[in-house]
Amino acid sequence: MNETRFMAAAVSTFFDFPAYLAAAKASVEEALDDSLGPERPEQLREAMRYSLLAGGKRLRPILCLAACELAGGEPAEALPTAVALEMIHTMSLIHDDLPAMDNDDLRRGRPTNHKVYGDAVAILAGDALLTRSFEMVALRSPGVPPERLLKVVGELSLVAGAPGLVGGQVVDLECEGKEVDLETLEFIHLHKTGALLSACVICGALIGGAEDDLIDALRIYARGIGLAFQIIDDILDVTASSDVLGKTAGKDLLADKTTYPKLLGLDESRRRAELLVSEAKAALEPWQASAAPLLALADYITSRDR
């Protein structure tokens, strides 16, 4: 992670975002691979690794590392927490894809977990990743003050439960086939998607020892990028192919779900995403000299094609 820190510090002259992203992603991939060693039962381990190591943007753990660095911390100290957040994200994908939820067959360009290992093992693999995430923070974060780890555990417990992912998913399921207003749609996405993105930023900052003013600013930043991320997801669901997305395109339309394009249209949805990103970046203006990675990640959210 030293290379990542060096590049992030060079914001006053030039910030090479692709190089930063590649270096941070490589560190995350290595840490993810190390997090699940030989253990029994073998089938459970294989199912956990199948989804956790399936690739993807790794945006969430990279946000965690970038926020830690902005707070003045060493990104390497936030790696276990970054891994924990990706484990929670992976758990949510495994469970969302189940027949009782979104009933999807394709994730990250290959069959979903339950299609390979069956519903029961997929559920248990998700459960195991969720509990392993707390192990990563509480037991595998050397050098981080215990009081910071306690705050991170608190954030994770909220995001993974009814106040976060679970609550958002329940409301999402309840609203299938119904007319949904913008307020309800934003509630769903602030909980189902935005809560975890916010936790990534806040947990990284906590590991780095952030002061309250930075935490408050990062919550505003995270809310903006969280909603913008989902708006772009909704746009891509109707404009991109399954081959490009690596998951089933058009599934929200098939499930008769309300989306931003359905409510606002494509053009207005994109304008809204761009406005949210602008507001998110503005929240970090007092720290602009050190916030290049987070600012670039915010722009990346609206420019991505998958």
LUMROPA-586749 format. One record per atom (N, C-alpha, C, O): residue in three letters; x, y, z. Coordinates in steps of 0.02 Angstrom, whole numbers, plus 32768, in hexadecimal, padded with zeros to 4 digits. Layout:
N
ALAXYZ...
***
This chain:
306
MET80297FC38000MET800080008000MET802A803F8000MET800F80767FFAASN806D803A8007ASN809680768007ASN8090809B7FC4ASN808F80D97FC3GLU808E80757F8CGLU808880947F4BGLU804680BB7F46GLU804580F27F2BTHR8011809E7F61THR7FD080C07F60THR7FD481017F87THR7FBC81357F70ARG7FF380FF7FC1ARG7FF9813C7FEAARG802281717FC3ARG801081AC7FC3PHE8058815D7FA3PHE8082818D7F7FPHE805A81AF7F48PHE805F81EB7F3EMET803481877F23MET800E81A57EECMET7FD881D37F06MET7FCB82087EE9ALA7FB781BF7F3CALA7F8281E97F56ALA7F9D822B7F70ALA7F79825D7F6FALA7FDA822B7F87ALA7FF782687FA3ALA800A829A7F6CALA801582D57F7AALA800E82827F2FALA802782AD7EF9ALA7FEF82D57ED8ALA7FF082E07E9BVAL7FBF82EC7F00VAL7F85830D7EE4VAL7F9483547ECEVAL7F7083707EA4SER7FC783737EEASER7FD383B97EDASER7FEC83C27E93SER7FE683F97E78THR8007838D7E75THR802183927E31THR7FF783697E01THR7FDA83847DD1PHE7FF383287E0CPHE7FCF82FC7DDEPHE7FBA82BD7E04PHE7FE282A07E28PHE7F7B82AA7DFAPHE7F63826D7E1APHE7F52823A7DE4PHE7F2582467DBBASP7F7582037DE3ASP7F6B81CE7DB1ASP7F37819D7DCDASP7F49816C7DEDPHE7EF881AB7DBFPHE7EC281827DDCPHE7EC581397DC3PHE7EBE810C7DEDPRO7ECE812C7D83PRO7ED280E57D6EPRO7F0980BE7D92PRO7EFE80847DA5ALA7F4380DE7D9CALA7F7980BC7DC0ALA7F6780B17E09ALA7F74807C7E25TYR7F4980E47E28TYR7F3280DE7E6DTYR7F0080A57E73TYR7F06807B7EA0LEU7ECF80A37E46LEU7E9B80707E48LEU7EBA802A7E41LEU7EA67FFC7E64ALA7EE980237E12ALA7F087FE27E06ALA7F307FCB7E43ALA7F2C7F917E57ALA7F567FF97E62ALA7F7E7FE77E9DALA7F527FD57ED8ALA7F5F7FA47EFBALA7F1E7FFD7EE4ALA7EF17FEF7F1CALA7ECB7FAE7F11ALA7EC37F877F40LYS7EB47FA27ED4LYS7E907F647EC6LYS7EBC7F277ECFLYS7EA57EF47EE8ALA7EFB7F2C7EBAALA7F297EF47EC2ALA7F337EE47F0CALA7F357EA97F1FSER7F397F177F37SER7F407F0C7F7ESER7F017EEB7F9BSER7F067EBE7FC5VAL7EC87F017F84VAL7E897EE57F9CVAL7E827E9C7F86VAL7E6F7E717FAFGLU7E927E8E7F47GLU7E8B7E497F2FGLU7EB97E197F56GLU7EA47DE27F67GLU7EF47E2F7F64GLU7F237E057F8BGLU7F087DF97FD2GLU7F0B7DC17FEBALA7EEE7E2E7FF1ALA7ED37E278034ALA7E957DFB8035ALA7E8C7DD58065LEU7E6B7E008003LEU7E307DD57FFFLEU7E447D8C7FF9LEU7E277D60801AASP7E757D7E7FCFASP7E8C7D3A7FC5ASP7EA87D1E8006ASP7E9E7CE38017ASP7ECD7D47802BASP7EEB7D31806AASP7EB77D2780A1ASP7EC47D0380D2SER7E7D7D46809ASER7E4C7D4580D1SER7E287D0380D9SER7E0B7CF5810DLEU7E2A7CD980A5LEU7E077C9880A8LEU7E397C628097LEU7E407C4D805EGLY7E5B7C4A80CAGLY7E8D7C1680C1GLY7E6D7BD180C4GLY7E307BCA80C1PRO7E977B9C80CAPRO7E7D7B5880CFPRO7E537B50810EPRO7E697B5E8145GLU7E167B388105GLU7DEB7B2C813EGLU7DB47AFC812AGLU7DA87AF080EEARG7D927AE0815BARG7D5D7AB1814EARG7D1B7ACE8167ARG7D1B7AF78195PRO7CE37AB88149PRO7CDD7A898112PRO7CF37AA780CFPRO7CEA7AE280C3GLU7D0F7A7D80A5GLU7D2D7A948067GLU7CF97AB48038GLU7D077AE78018GLN7CBC7A978036GLN7C8A7AB38009GLN7C777AFA801DGLN7C6C7B257FF2LEU7C737B06805DLEU7C627B498075LEU7C9A7B7A8062LEU7C8D7BB1804AARG7CD87B65806DARG7D117B90805AARG7D107B9F8010ARG7D1A7BD97FFCGLU7D037B6D7FE7GLU7D017B787F9EGLU7CCB7BA97F8BGLU7CD57BD47F60ALA7C907BA27FAAALA7C597BCF7F9AALA7C687C177FAFALA7C577C467F8CMET7C887C1F7FE8MET7C9B7C627FFFMET7CCE7C817FCFMET7CC67CBB7FBBARG7D017C5B7FBDARG7D347C747F90ARG7D187C817F49ARG7D2D7CB07F27TYR7CEA7C577F33TYR7CCE7C5E7EF0TYR7CB17CA47EE5TYR7CBD7CC37EB1SER7C8D7CBD7F16SER7C6E7CFE7F0ESER7C9C7D377F24SER7C9D7D6C7F04LEU7CC27D2D7F5ALEU7CED7D627F73LEU7D257D737F42LEU7D387DAD7F3CLEU7D3E7D417F1FLEU7D777D4B7EF2LEU7D627D4E7EA8LEU7D897D3F7E7BALA7D237D5F7E9CALA7D087D5F7E58ALA7D187D9F7E31ALA7CFE7DA87DFAGLY7D417DCA7E4DGLY7D537E077E2AGLY7D227E3F7E3CGLY7D047E3F7E72GLY7D197E6D7E0EGLY7CEF7EA77E1CGLY7D197EE67E22GLY7D567EE37E1ELYS7CF87F1D7E2CLYS7D1A7F5E7E2ELYS7D427F687E6ELYS7D747F8D7E6FARG7D2D7F477EA5ARG7D4C7F507EE7ARG7D477F997EFEARG7D737FB17F22LEU7D137FBB7EE8LEU7D0A80017EFALEU7D04800A7F45LEU7D21803A7F60ARG7CE17FDF7F67ARG7CD47FE87FAEARG7D147FE47FD8ARG7D2080118001PRO7D3C7FAF7FD1PRO7D7A7FAF7FF8PRO7DAA7FE77FE5PRO7DCF80008010ILE7DAA7FFB7FA6ILE7DD780327F92ILE7DC080747FB1ILE7DE9809C7FC5LEU7D7E807E7FB6LEU7D6580B97FD9LEU7D7C80B98022LEU7D8E80ED803ECYS7D7C807F8041CYS7D9380788086CYS7DDC808D808DCYS7DEE80B280BALEU7E0680748060LEU7E4D80858063LEU7E5980CF8057LEU7E8280EE8078ALA7E3480EB8027ALA7E3D81328017ALA7E28815F8050ALA7E488191805FALA7DF1814C8072ALA7DDA817480ABALA7E0A816F80E6ALA7E1581A18109CYS7E27813580F0CYS7E59812D8125CYS7E94815B8118CYS7EAD817B8146GLU7EAA815D80DAGLU7EE4818780CAGLU7ED481D180D1GLU7EFD81F880E9LEU7E9681E480BCLEU7E82822A80C4LEU7E83823F810DLEU7E938278811EALA7E708210813AALA7E6F821E8182ALA7EB5822081A1ALA7EBC823081DCGLY7EE7820F8179GLY7F2C82108193GLY7F4581CD81A8GLY7F7B81C881C5GLY7F1F81978199GLY7F34815481ACGLY7F5C81328176GLY7F64814B813FGLU7F7680F88188GLU7F9B80CE8159GLU7F69809E8138GLU7F4A8076815BPRO7F6180A080F6PRO7F30807480D6PRO7F37802A80E7PRO7F05800680EBALA7F74801280F1ALA7F7E7FCC8102ALA7F597FB88142ALA7F427F7F8148GLU7F537FE78171GLU7F2F7FD881AFGLU7EE47FD081A3GLU7EC27FB081CBALA7ECB7FED816DALA7E847FE8815DALA7E747FAC8131ALA7E397F9F8123LEU7EA67F87811ALEU7E997F4F80EDLEU7E6B7F1A810BLEU7E3D7F0480E8PRO7E747F05814APRO7E457ED48166PRO7DFD7EEE8166PRO7DCE7EC78159THR7DF47F2E8175THR7DB17F4B8174THR7D977F4E812CTHR7D5C7F418120ALA7DC17F5F80FDALA7DAE7F6180B6ALA7D977F1C809FALA7D667F15807BVAL7DBB7EE880B4VAL7DA87EA380A5VAL7D657E9380C5VAL7D3A7E7480A5ALA7D5B7EA78102ALA7D1C7E9B8125ALA7CE27EB980FFALA7CAD7E9A80F8LEU7CEB7EF680E7LEU7CB57F1880C2LEU7CA67EF48080LEU7C6C7EEF806DGLU7CD97EDB805EGLU7CCD7EB68021GLU7CAB7E738030GLU7C847E5A8008MET7CBA7E56806AMET7C977E18807EMET7C4D7E258089MET7C237DFD8075ILE7C3D7E5C80A9ILE7BF67E6D80B4ILE7BD47E798071ILE7B9C7E638066HIS7BF57E9D8045HIS7BDA7EA98002HIS7BCE7E677FDEHIS7B997E5E7FC0THR7BFF7E3A7FE0THR7BF87DFA7FBFTHR7BBF7DD17FDDTHR7B987DB27FB8MET7BB97DD2801FMET7B807DB0803FMET7B3E7DCB8023MET7B117DA48013SER7B397E0D801CSER7AFA7E2A8004SER7AEC7E157FBCSER7AB27E0B7FAALEU7B207E0E7F93LEU7B167DF87F4ELEU7AFF7DAF7F4BLEU7AD17D9E7F26ILE7B1F7D847F73ILE7B0C7D3E7F75ILE7AC37D377F88ILE7A9D7D127F69HIS7AAF7D5A7FBDHIS7A6A7D547FD6HIS7A397D767FA6HIS7A027D5C7F9CASP7A4B7DAF7F89ASP7A1E7DD17F5AASP7A0F7DA67F1DASP79D87DA97F01ASP7A407D7E7F08ASP7A387D567ECBASP7A0C7D187ED5ASP79F97CF87EA4LEU79FC7D077F12LEU79D77CCA7F21LEU79917CCC7F02LEU79757D027EF8PRO79747C927EF4PRO79307C8F7ED7PRO78FC7CB47F01PRO78CD7CD07EE6ALA79047CB47F43ALA78D37CD57F6EALA78DB7D217F6FALA78B07D457F88MET79127D397F52MET791F7D827F50MET79197D9A7F07MET78E17D9F7EEDASP79527DA97EE7ASP79507DC37EA3ASP79527D8C7E6EASP79467D9A7E33ASN79617D4F7E82ASN79607D157E56ASN798A7D207E17ASN79707D1E7DDFASP79CA7D2B7E21ASP79F77D397DE9ASP7A267CFF7DDDASP7A3A7CDC7E0CASP7A387CF67D9DASP7A637CBE7D8AASP7AAA7CD37D7AASP7AD77CA87D75LEU7AB67D147D72LEU7AF77D2C7D5BLEU7B107D647D89LEU7AEC7D937D99ARG7B507D5E7D9DARG7B6F7D907DC8ARG7BB97D937DB7ARG7BDC7D607DB9ARG7BD17DCE7DA7ARG7C187DD97D95ARG7C2E7DAA7D5DARG7C667D8F7D5DGLY7C017DA17D2DGLY7C117D7C7CF1GLY7C107D307CF7GLY7C267D0E7CC9ARG7BF77D167D2EARG7BF37CCD7D35ARG7BB77CBA7D5FARG7B977CE67D7DPRO7BA77C787D62PRO7B6A7C647D87PRO7B6C7C7B7DD0PRO7BA07C7B7DF0THR7B327C8E7DE9THR7B2D7CA37E2FTHR7B3D7C6A7E5ETHR7B3C7C2F7E4AASN7B4A7C7B7E9CASN7B617C497ECDASN7B317C0F7ED5ASN7B457BD57ED6HIS7AF07C1F7EDAHIS7AC07BE87EE5HIS7AB87BBB7EA8HIS7AA47B827EAFLYS7AC97BD57E6CLYS7AC67BAC7E31LYS7AFE7B787E31LYS7AF87B437E12VAL7B357B887E53VAL7B6E7B5A7E55VAL7B6B7B2C7E92VAL7B787AF07E8DTYR7B597B487ECCTYR7B5D7B227F0BTYR7B197B117F29TYR7B167AEC7F5BGLY7AE37B2A7F0DGLY7AA17B1E7F28GLY7A8D7B547F5AGLY7AB77B777F75ASP7A4B7B5B7F64ASP7A327B907F8EASP7A4D7B8D7FD5ASP7A617BBF7FF2ALA7A4D7B517FF3ALA7A5F7B4A8039ALA7AA77B5F8046ALA7AB57B868074VAL7AD57B46801CVAL7B1C7B578026VAL7B277BA18017VAL7B517BC28037ALA7B047BBC7FE6ALA7B0B7C037FD6ALA7AF67C2F8012ALA7B187C5F8022ILE7ABF7C1D8031ILE7AA97C42806CILE7ADE7C3F80A3ILE7AEF7C7280C2LEU7AF87C0380AELEU7B297BFA80E3LEU7B6C7C1C80D2LEU7B8E7C3680FEALA7B7D7C1D8092ALA7BBB7C40807EALA7BB37C8B808BALA7BE27CAB80A2GLY7B797CA7807DGLY7B6D7CED808CGLY7B707CFA80D6GLY7B8E7D2B80ECASP7B517CCE80FEASP7B537CD68146ASP7B9B7CD38160ASP7BAE7CFA818CALA7BC27CA58145ALA7C087C9D815BALA7C327CDA8149ALA7C5D7CEE8170LEU7C257CF7810FLEU7C4A7D3480FCLEU7C377D6E812ALEU7C627D97813CLEU7BF77D72813DLEU7BE27DA8816ALEU7C057DA381ADLEU7C207DD481C6THR7C077D6781CATHR7C277D60820BTHR7C737D668206THR7C937D7F8234ARG7C907D5081CEARG7CD87D5881C4ARG7CEA7DA281C0ARG7D217DB681D4SER7CBD7DCC81A7SER7CCC7E1381A3SER7CDA7E3181E8SER7D077E5A81EFPHE7CB47E1D8219PHE7CC07E36825DPHE7D017E1A827APHE7D237E3C82A0GLU7D117DDD8267GLU7D527DC0827CGLU7D8C7DE9825FGLU7DBD7DF68281MET7D857DFD8220MET7DBB7E238200MET7DC97E638227MET7E037E768230VAL7D947E85823DVAL7D9D7EC48261VAL7DB67EB882A8VAL7DE77ED582BEALA7D937E8C82CBALA7D9F7E858313ALA7DDF7E5E8323ALA7E007E6C8355LEU7DF07E2D82F9LEU7E277E00830ALEU7E627E0282DALEU7E977DE582E9ARG7E5A7E2382A1ARG7E907E20826FARG7EA37E668257ARG7EB17E70821CSER7EA27E968285SER7EB47EDC8275SER7EEC7EF382A3SER7EE17F1F82CDPRO7F287ED8829BPRO7F5E7EEA82C8PRO7F727F3382C2PRO7F727F4F828BGLY7F827F5282FAGLY7F9C7F9682FAGLY7F677FCC82FDGLY7F7880078303VAL7F277FBA82F7VAL7EF27FEC82FAVAL7ED87FF18341VAL7EC87FBD835FPRO7ED4802D835EPRO7EBB803483A2PRO7E76801383ABPRO7E4B801B8381PRO7E6D7FEF83E2PRO7E2D7FCB83EDPRO7DF07FF883EBPRO7DBB7FE383D4GLU7DF680368402GLU7DBC80628402GLU7DA6807383BBGLU7D6A807E83AFARG7DD48075838CARG7DC280808346ARG7DA080438329ARG7D6F80488304LEU7DBA8008833ALEU7D9B7FCA8322LEU7D547FC2833DLEU7D287FAA8319LEU7D497FD6837BLEU7D067FD18398LEU7CD57FFD8371LEU7C9C7FE88365LYS7CEB8038835DLYS7CBF80648336LYS7CB1804582F1LYS7C79804A82D8VAL7CE2802582D4VAL7CD980058293VAL7CA77FCB8299VAL7C7B7FC3826FVAL7CAE7FA382CEVAL7C7F7F6C82D9VAL7C387F8782DFVAL7C097F6982C4GLY7C307FBF8302GLY7BEF7FDD8308GLY7BD27FF282C4GLY7B987FE682B6GLU7BFC8011829AGLU7BE580248257GLU7BD17FE7822EGLU7B9D7FE8820DLEU7BF97FB28231LEU7BEA7F76820ALEU7BA97F558222LEU7B827F3D81F9SER7B9E7F548263SER7B617F34827DSER7B237F598265SER7AEF7F3A825ALEU7B287F9B825DLEU7AEF7FC18245LEU7AE47FB781FALEU7AAB7FAD81E4VAL7B197FB981D4VAL7B127FB5818BVAL7AFA7F708175VAL7AD77F6A8143ALA7B0D7F3B8199ALA7AFD7EF78184ALA7AB87EE0819BALA7AA07EAB8186GLY7A977F0781C6GLY7A587EF181E3GLY7A1C7F1881CBGLY7A1C7F358194ALA79E97F1981F5ALA79AA7F3A81E3ALA79B17F8581D4ALA798E7F9D81A8PRO79DE7FA981F6PRO79E57FF081E4PRO7A087FFC81A1PRO7A0B80348189GLY7A227FC78183GLY7A497FCF8145GLY7A327FA0810EGLY79FA7FA580F5LEU7A5D7F7180FCLEU7A517F4580C3LEU7A107F1E80C8LEU79E97F1B8099VAL7A047EFF8102VAL79CA7ED4810AVAL79897EFC8105VAL795A7EE880E3GLY79877F358126GLY794C7F5F8123GLY793E7F7780DCGLY79057F7780C6GLY79737F8C80B8GLY796A7FA18073GLY79507F6A8046GLY79267F76801BGLN796A7F2D8050GLN79547EF58027GLN790B7EE38034GLN78E67ED38006VAL78F67EE78073VAL78B07ED78083VAL78817F098061VAL78507EF58043VAL78907F498066VAL78657F7C8046VAL78677F737FFAVAL78347F7C7FD9ASP78A07F627FDFASP78A67F567F97ASP78777F1D7F82ASP78547F237F50LEU78787EE77FA8LEU784C7EAE7F98LEU78027EC17F9FLEU77D97EAC7F76GLU77F27EE87FD2GLU77AD7EFC7FDDGLU77937F287FA5GLU77567F297F98CYS77BF7F4C7F83CYS77AA7F7C7F51CYS77A87F607F0ACYS77947F837EDCGLU77BB7F217F01GLU77B97F047EBEGLU77727F047EA4GLU77437EF07EC6GLY776A7F1C7E66GLY77287F1D7E47GLY76FC7F567E5EGLY76C17F597E4BLYS77167F837E88LYS76EF7FBB7EA1LYS770B7FFD7E87LYS774580027E74GLU76E080307E86GLU76F780737E76GLU771D80907EB2GLU770280917EEAVAL775980A67EA7VAL778480BF7EDDVAL779881077ECEVAL77AC81187E96ASP779281327F01ASP77A681787EF6ASP77F2817F7F02ASP781381517F18LEU780B81BB7EF2LEU785381C67EF6LEU786D81BF7F3DLEU78A481A67F48GLU784681D57F6EGLU785C81D07FB3GLU786781887FC9GLU789881787FEATHR7838815C7FB5THR783F81157FC6THR787980F57FA1THR789F80CD7FBDLEU788181087F62LEU78B980ED7F3BLEU78FB81007F5ALEU792980D77F5EGLU7902813E7F70GLU794081547F8FGLU794A81317FD2GLU798381227FE5PHE791481247FF7PHE791B80FE8035PHE793980B98026PHE796780A38048ILE791E80987FF4ILE793780557FE3ILE798280577FD3ILE79A8802F7FEDHIS799580877FAAHIS79DA80877F92HIS7A0B80A47FC6HIS7A4580917FC6LEU79F380D17FF0LEU7A1F80E88026LEU7A2E80B18058LEU7A6180B2807AHIS7A018080805DHIS7A0B8049808BHIS7A2B800D8068HIS7A5C7FF18081LYS7A0F7FFA802FLYS7A277FBD800ELYS7A6C7FC67FEELYS7A947F977FEFTHR7A7A80017FD3THR7ABA800E7FB1THR7AE380437FD7THR7B1E80387FE4GLY7AC4807A7FE6GLY7AE880B28003GLY7B0480A58047GLY7B3980C08058ALA7AE2807D8070ALA7AF9807180B4ALA7B3E805180B5ALA7B69806380DDLEU7B4980208089LEU7B8A7FFE8088LEU7BC0802C806BLEU7BF8802C8084LEU7BB080528037LEU7BE18081801DLEU7BF480B58052LEU7C2E80C88058SER7BC380CB8078SER7BD180FA80AESER7BFE80DA80E3SER7C2D80F980FBALA7BEF809C80F5ALA7C1780798127ALA7C5F80718110ALA7C8D80758138CYS7C69806680CFCYS7CAD805F80B5CYS7CD6809E80C3CYS7D0F809B80D9VAL7CB780D780B5VAL7CDA811680BEVAL7CE481258108VAL7D1A8138811DILE7CAF811C8130ILE7CB3812D8177ILE7CE280FE819CILE7D0A811481C5CYS7CDF80BE818DCYS7D0B808E81B0CYS7D54809B819FCYS7D7F809881CBGLY7D6380AA8161GLY7DA780BB814FGLY7DC080F88174GLY7DF880F9818DALA7D95812B8179ALA7DA88168819DALA7DB1815A81E7ALA7DDF81768206LEU7D8781308204LEU7D8E811F824BLEU7DD080FB8258LEU7DF2810A828AILE7DE380CD822CILE7E2380AB8234ILE7E5C80DD8231ILE7E8D80D68255GLY7E5581108207GLY7E88814381FFGLY7E8881778236GLY7EB481A38237GLY7E5881758264GLY7E5681A4829CGLY7E3881E7828AGLY7E4E821A82A4ALA7E0581E8825EALA7DE782278247ALA7DC5824D8280ALA7DA9822F82AEGLU7DC8828F827BGLU7DA482BA82A9GLU7D5A82BE8294GLU7D4882AB825CASP7D3182D782C1ASP7CE882D882B5ASP7CD583018278ASP7CA782EE8254ASP7CF88338826BASP7CE583628231ASP7CF0833D81F0ASP7CC8834481C1LEU7D25831581ECLEU7D3182EE81B0LEU7CFE82B681AALEU7CE582A98173ILE7CED829681E2ILE7CBA826181E0ILE7C78827D81C6ILE7C57825E819DASP7C6482B781DEASP7C2682D781C8ASP7C2782E5817DASP7BF782D9815AALA7C5F83008166ALA7C66830F811EALA7C6482CF80F4ALA7C4782CE80BELEU7C83829A810ELEU7C84825B80E9LEU7C3F823B80E6LEU7C30821880B6ARG7C1682468118ARG7BD1822C8115ARG7BAA824E80DDARG7B83822D80BAILE7BB4828F80D4ILE7B9482B3809DILE7BAE8299805AILE7B88828C802CTYR7BF082928056TYR7C108276801ATYR7BF48231800ATYR7BE282237FD0ALA7BF08206803CALA7BDB81C28031ALA7B9181BE801CALA7B7F81947FF2ARG7B6781E98038ARG7B2181E98024ARG7B1B81FA7FDAARG7AF481DC7FB5GLY7B41822C7FC5GLY7B3E82417F7FGLY7B56820B7F4FGLY7B3581FD7F1DILE7B8F81ED7F5EILE7BA981BA7F2FILE7B7E817B7F33ILE7B7981577F01GLY7B60816D7F6DGLY7B3681327F74GLY7AF981357F47GLY7AE981057F23LEU7AD6816E7F48LEU7A9C81767F1DLEU7AB1817A7ED4LEU7A8F815D7EA8ALA7AE7819D7EC5ALA7AFF81A27E80ALA7B11815E7E65ALA7B02814E7E2BPHE7B3181357E8EPHE7B4480F17E79PHE7B0680CA7E63PHE7B0680A97E2FGLN7AD080CE7E8BGLN7A9480A87E7BGLN7A7180C37E3DGLN7A56809D7E15ILE7A7081057E35ILE7A5281227DFAILE7A7581097DBBILE7A5580F67D8AILE7AB881097DBDILE7ADD80F07D83ILE7AD080A57D78ILE7ACA808F7D3FASP7ACA807F7DAFASP7AB880387DA8ASP7A7580317D85ASP7A6E80077D58ASP7A44805A7D99ASP7A0280577D79ASP7A0680687D2FASP79E4804A7D06ILE7A2F809A7D1FILE7A3780AE7CD8ILE7A5780757CB0ILE7A4080647C7ALEU7A8C80587CCCLEU7AAF80227CA9LEU7A837FE47CA1LEU7A8A7FBE7C71ASP7A557FDA7CCFASP7A297FA07CCCASP79FE7FA17C8CASP79EA7F6D7C73VAL79F27FDE7C72VAL79C87FE37C36VAL79F07FF77BF8VAL79D57FF77BC0THR7A3080097C00THR7A57801F7BC6THR7A917FF27BB5THR7AAC7FF67B7DALA7AA67FC67BE3ALA7AE07F9B7BD7ALA7ACA7F527BD0ALA7A937F3F7BE6SER7AF47F2A7BB2SER7AE57EE37BA9SER7AFC7EBA7BE4SER7B257ED17C0DSER7AE37E7D7BEASER7AF97E507C1FSER7B437E407C19SER7B657E387C4BASP7B5C7E3B7BDCASP7BA37E2D7BD1ASP7BCF7E647BEEASP7C037E567C0CVAL7BBA7EA27BE5VAL7BE17EDB7BFFVAL7BDA7EDF7C4AVAL7C0C7EE97C6DLEU7B9D7ED77C63LEU7B917EDF7CABLEU7BAC7EA57CD4LEU7BBF7EAE7D0EGLY7BAE7E6A7CB7GLY7BC27E2F7CDDGLY7B8A7E157D09GLY7B957DE87D33LYS7B4E7E307D00LYS7B137E197D24LYS7AD87E237CF5LYS7ADF7E417CC0THR7A9E7E097D08THR7A647E0B7CDCTHR7A4C7E527CD1THR7A387E747D00ALA7A4D7E697C93ALA7A347EAC7C83ALA79E77EAA7C7FALA79CA7E777C6DGLY79C87EE27C8FGLY797F7EE87C8AGLY79587EC37CBFGLY791B7EBC7CBALYS797A7EAC7CF4LYS79577E837D26LYS79267EAD7D50LYS78F37E937D66ASP79357EEE7D5AASP79077F187D80ASP78C57F217D59ASP788F7F227D77LEU78CA7F287D18LEU788F7F2E7CEELEU78657EEE7CF1LEU78287EF07CF6LEU78887EB57CEDLEU78657E757CEFLEU78437E6A7D32LEU780C7E4D7D35ALA78637E827D69ALA78457E7B7DACALA78127EB17DBCALA77F67EB37DF2ASP78077EDE7D8BASP77D87F167D94ASP77EB7F417DD0ASP77C07F537DF9LYS782C7F507DD5LYS78447F7B7E0ALYS78467FC47DF2LYS78537FD17DB8THR78397FF17E20THR784180387E11THR788A804A7E13THR78AE80387E42THR78A1806E7DE1THR78E780847DDCTHR78E880CF7DCFTHR78B480ED7DC1TYR792380EC7DD3TYR792981347DC4TYR791581437D7CTYR78EF81737D72PRO792D811E7D4APRO7917812D7D05PRO78CB81267CFCPRO78AD814C7CD7LYS78AD80F67D1FLYS786580ED7D19LYS7840812A7D36LYS780D813F7D1ALEU785A81467D6CLEU783A81807D8CLEU784C81C17D69LEU782081EC7D60LEU788C81C97D57LEU78A5820A7D41LEU78B9820D7CF8LEU78C182447CDCGLY78C081D47CD8GLY78DC81D27C95GLY792881CD7C97GLY794781DD7CCALEU794681B87C60LEU798E81AD7C5ELEU79B581EE7C66LEU79E581F17C8CASP79A282217C41ASP79C882607C43ASP79C682807C88ASP79FA82967CA2GLU798B82847CA6GLU798582A37CE7GLU79A882797D1CGLU79C582947D4CSER79A682377D15SER79C9820B7D44SER7A1482187D42SER7A34821D7D77ARG7A30821F7D06ARG7A78822C7D02ARG7A8982707D1EARG7ABC82787D40ARG7A5F82A37D10ARG7A6B82E57D2DARG7A6A82E27D79ARG7A9283037D9BARG7A3C82BB7D94ARG7A3782B57DDDARG7A7582947DF9ARG7A8E82A97E2DALA7A8E82607DD8ALA7ACC823F7DEFALA7B07826F7DEEALA7B2F82707E1DGLU7B0C82967DBAGLU7B4482C57DB5GLU7B3F82FB7DEBGLU7B7283107E06LEU7B0283127DFALEU7AF983437E2FLEU7B0C83277E73LEU7B2C83487E9BLEU7AF882E97E80LEU7B0982C87EBFLEU7B5582C17EC7LEU7B6F82CB7EFEVAL7B7782B07E91VAL7BC082AA7E94VAL7BE082EE7EA1VAL7C0F82F47EC7SER7BC583227E82SER7BE083667E8DSER7BD7837A7ED6SER7C0583977EF4GLU7B9E836B7EF3GLU7B91837B7F39GLU7BBF83527F67GLU7BD8836B7F99ALA7BCB83137F55ALA7BF882E87F7CALA7C3E83057F7CALA7C5E83087FB1LYS7C5683187F43LYS7C9A83347F3ELYS7CA083767F63LYS7CD483857F80ALA7C6A839E7F61ALA7C6C83DF7F83ALA7C7483D67FCEALA7C9284007FEFALA7C5983A07FEAALA7C5F83948032ALA7CA7838B8048ALA7CB783988082LEU7CD28376801ALEU7D18836A802BLEU7D4583A58018LEU7D82839F801AGLU7D2783DD8005GLU7D4F84167FEFGLU7D84842C8021GLU7DBB843D800DPRO7D75842D8063PRO7DA984428093PRO7DE684138093PRO7E1C842780A9TRP7DDD83D6807BTRP7E1483A5807BTRP7E2B83968033TRP7E4C83648027GLN7E1B83C28005GLN7E2583B47FBEGLN7E6D83A27FAEGLN7E7983787F82ALA7E9C83C17FCFALA7EE383B47FC0ALA7EF7836C7FCDALA7F2883547FB1SER7ED183497FF9SER7EE38304800ASER7EAE82D27FF3SER7EB682968000ALA7E7982E97FD2ALA7E4082BF7FC5ALA7E3C82A67F7DALA7E0782907F66ALA7E7382AA7F58ALA7E7182987F11ALA7E5482527F04ALA7E2B824B7ED6PRO7E67821E7F2APRO7E4981DD7F1CPRO7DFD81DC7F24PRO7DDA81C07EF9LEU7DE481F97F59LEU7D9B81F97F64LEU7D7782237F30LEU7D4182117F1ALEU7D95825B7F1BLEU7D7782857EE8LEU7D7582607EA5LEU7D4382627E81ALA7DAC823E7E95ALA7DAE82187E56ALA7D7E81DD7E58ALA7D6081CD7E25LEU7D7781BC7E92LEU7D4881857E98LEU7D01819C7E8ELEU7CD881787E72ALA7CF181D87EA5ALA7CAE81F37E9BALA7CA081FD7E51ALA7C6A81EC7E39ASP7CD182197E2CASP7CC882217DE4ASP7CC381DE7DC1ASP7C9C81D67D91TYR7CE881AD7DD8TYR7CE8816A7DBATYR7CA2814B7DBDTYR7C8E81267D90ILE7C7D815A7DF2ILE7C3B813D7DFBILE7C0C814F7DC2ILE7BE581257DACTHR7C0F818D7DABTHR7BE281A37D76THR7BFD81957D30THR7BD881987CFFSER7C3E81867D2ASER7C5B817B7CE8SER7C6081307CD6SER7C70811F7C9DARG7C5381047D06ARG7C5C80BD7CFAARG7C2880A27CC9ARG7BF380BF7CBFASP7C3980697CAAASP7C0C804A7C79ASP7BF580057C8EASP7BD87FE07C67ARG7C037FF47CCEARG7BEE7FB27CE7ARG7BE87FB37D32ARG7BD67F817D51
***
